[in-house]
Each structure stands twice: as structure tokens, then as C-alpha cells.
Amino acid sequence: MNEDQAQFDIPSLGERLRLAREDKGMSLDDIAGRTRIPIRHLQNIEIEDWDALPAVTYAIGFARSYANAVGLDGAAIGTELRERIGGPRRRAPAADYYEAADPARVPPRAMIVVVLILGAILIGGYLLWRGTLDDAPASIPVLEAPPQAAPTGPAAPGQAAPAAAAGQPVTLTATGEVWLRISDGEGGPTLFMGSLSAGQTFTIPATAQRPLLRTGRPQLLRASVGATDVGPLEPVERTVDNVSLRPEDLAARAPAAR
């Protein structure tokens, strides 16, 4: 095998992250839940589309957090990426001492002290910022929505009665960019997986028997049962899994969602 062929056999940085994620059986949604990095940025890291990330410092920080989440050396990944896209580090050339300095051109001692103090402050701030990148973001616990008891009294305005809601179409409307996955039962076929932008909708197929939702931003999804808007699925941002999207279940959980 020649040298060029050997280089092609070495996985790229993005491929190593993807392979490590797949070896752990984790999805991009799992990584996003642990690191709070948007799905689109994780996809750009895996295909090494660095220009699509906000800045070099963000790319390095995101790659480091991704590596830590899949069990790789985040610091080493960050250093490798910095050397690749952050440019080589160059040492300042040493001053020549072949002729005596002109006293008239030497800056005052007070100016030198001020410059040294400002430099120390900048270096300290930079080291503090670097330290925060090494800390992986806290993971968000996955919470499965508890079953909601059906209301016994008359339905309030804007709330569909569970019995009357059965058979009604269910539509999800995004109020901001949100990633979601909808499957027909646990381990069943995927009905939808991807991101919705603000204003986009998805209607649950009428053939779905037990549609279940997983998302990390349920507060950005409003559900409607037929012509009734039952409001956002959750009031705050958190990862939810196996949330039933059957019309009668949405009608029953509407008060809790608000």
C-alpha cells in the first residue's frame, strides 16, 4: 500500500465522531440532547462543513463537546481541529540586538506597565473562556409524559372533550425551529423525522394507530385536534419521549400542557 492510499484509509475527524456515535448506538438527537448543540451544526461537523458553523471558536467548541459526548478525547479533537482550520501558530521573531536602541524611540515606562497589565487581563480572560469549553454541557433528562386522567366535567373553551376528539385529525404547528420524530408505536415505523421551521405543520396520517412523539423543544409545537387548538405540548423546553399524539390523549392532556 503506498502512502497516498494509507492516507485515504484514515477516517477524517467528522467520520471518527460519527463512527463513535454509531458504535454507542446514539442518534444525532441524543447528542443534541446532551450537548444542547443544534442538529444542523452536528450534521455540519460530521460532514466537515466548517464554513456553515458560526465561527472557528464555535466549531472547535462544538466538536470538543461532541467528542466528549461519544467518549472520545475532546481536548485532542479540539486541538486537531484548531490546527486544521484555525491556521498555524507562529512565534514572533526575536528582536535584533546589533545596534543600540535610540533612547528617543523607547516608549515610557508607564506605557509599558499599562500594556503588560492589559495583556495579563486579556490572557486571563482567554484562559477562563478556554476552561469553559472543556466542561461538557449537562445532559437533559429524558422525561416520558405521564398519562393524564380524562376530565369528568364539561370541556372548557378551547379544550376538546376526549370522547368527542376520537377520530379527529391531529396537526402539529411549529412556532420556532424544532426537531422531532414521530413513530407509530414504540419501535414502530417512523412517520416523520426532521426539523420544522416556524409556521410549518405536520398532520398525523389517519392510518396511524398509536403515534408517539420525541422532541427536545415541545414548547415550540402547538397541537390541534380537528378545529380545536389545544396549545403547546409543554410549557418549557425539555426532552420528551413517547408522547401520545392520539386525538383523545391530546384532548385529555390539554390542561396540563398549558
Secondary structure as the mmCIF struct_conf table of DSSP 4:
data_model
#
loop_
_struct_conf.conf_type_id
_struct_conf.id
_struct_conf.beg_label_comp_id
_struct_conf.beg_label_asym_id
_struct_conf.beg_label_seq_id
_struct_conf.end_label_comp_id
_struct_conf.end_label_asym_id
_struct_conf.end_label_seq_id
HELX_RH_AL_P HELX_RH_AL_P1 GLU A 3 ASP A 9
BEND BEND1 ILE A 10 ILE A 10
HELX_LH_PP_P HELX_LH_PP_P1 PRO A 11 SER A 12
HELX_RH_AL_P HELX_RH_AL_P2 LEU A 13 ASP A 23
TURN_TY1_P TURN_TY1_P1 LYS A 24 GLY A 25
HELX_RH_AL_P HELX_RH_AL_P3 LEU A 28 THR A 35
HELX_RH_AL_P HELX_RH_AL_P4 ILE A 39 GLU A 46
TURN_TY1_P TURN_TY1_P2 ILE A 47 GLU A 48
HELX_RH_3T_P HELX_RH_3T_P1 TRP A 50 ALA A 52
BEND BEND2 LEU A 53 PRO A 54
HELX_RH_AL_P HELX_RH_AL_P5 VAL A 56 ALA A 69
TURN_TY1_P TURN_TY1_P3 VAL A 70 GLY A 71
BEND BEND3 LEU A 72 LEU A 72
HELX_RH_AL_P HELX_RH_AL_P6 GLY A 74 ILE A 85
BEND BEND4 GLY A 86 GLY A 86
HELX_LH_PP_P HELX_LH_PP_P2 ARG A 91 ASP A 96
BEND BEND5 TYR A 98 GLU A 99
HELX_LH_PP_P HELX_LH_PP_P3 ALA A 100 ASP A 102
HELX_RH_3T_P HELX_RH_3T_P2 PRO A 103 ARG A 105
BEND BEND6 VAL A 106 VAL A 106
HELX_LH_PP_P HELX_LH_PP_P4 PRO A 107 PRO A 108
HELX_RH_AL_P HELX_RH_AL_P7 ARG A 109 ASP A 134
BEND BEND7 ASP A 135 ASP A 135
HELX_LH_PP_P HELX_LH_PP_P5 ALA A 136 VAL A 142
STRN STRN1 LEU A 143 GLU A 144
HELX_LH_PP_P HELX_LH_PP_P6 ALA A 145 PRO A 147
HELX_LH_PP_P HELX_LH_PP_P7 ALA A 149 PRO A 151
BEND BEND8 GLY A 153 GLY A 153
HELX_LH_PP_P HELX_LH_PP_P8 PRO A 154 ALA A 156
TURN_TY1_P TURN_TY1_P4 PRO A 157 GLY A 158
HELX_RH_AL_P HELX_RH_AL_P8 PRO A 162 ALA A 165
TURN_TY1_P TURN_TY1_P5 ALA A 166 GLY A 167
STRN STRN2 VAL A 170 ALA A 174
BEND BEND9 THR A 175 GLY A 176
STRN STRN3 VAL A 178 ASP A 184
BEND BEND10 GLY A 185 GLY A 185
TURN_TY1_P TURN_TY1_P6 GLU A 186 GLY A 187
STRN STRN4 THR A 190 LEU A 196
TURN_TY1_P TURN_TY1_P7 ALA A 198 GLY A 199
STRN STRN5 THR A 201 THR A 203
HELX_LH_PP_P HELX_LH_PP_P9 ILE A 204 PRO A 205
TURN_TY1_P TURN_TY1_P8 ALA A 206 THR A 207
BEND BEND11 GLN A 209 ARG A 210
STRN STRN6 PRO A 211 THR A 215
BEND BEND12 GLY A 216 GLY A 216
HELX_RH_3T_P HELX_RH_3T_P3 PRO A 218 LEU A 220
STRN STRN7 LEU A 221 VAL A 225
TURN_TY1_P TURN_TY1_P9 GLY A 226 ALA A 227
STRN STRN8 THR A 228 PRO A 232
BEND BEND13 LEU A 233 LEU A 233
BEND BEND14 PRO A 235 VAL A 236
STRN STRN9 VAL A 240 SER A 244
HELX_RH_AL_P HELX_RH_AL_P9 PRO A 247 ALA A 257
#
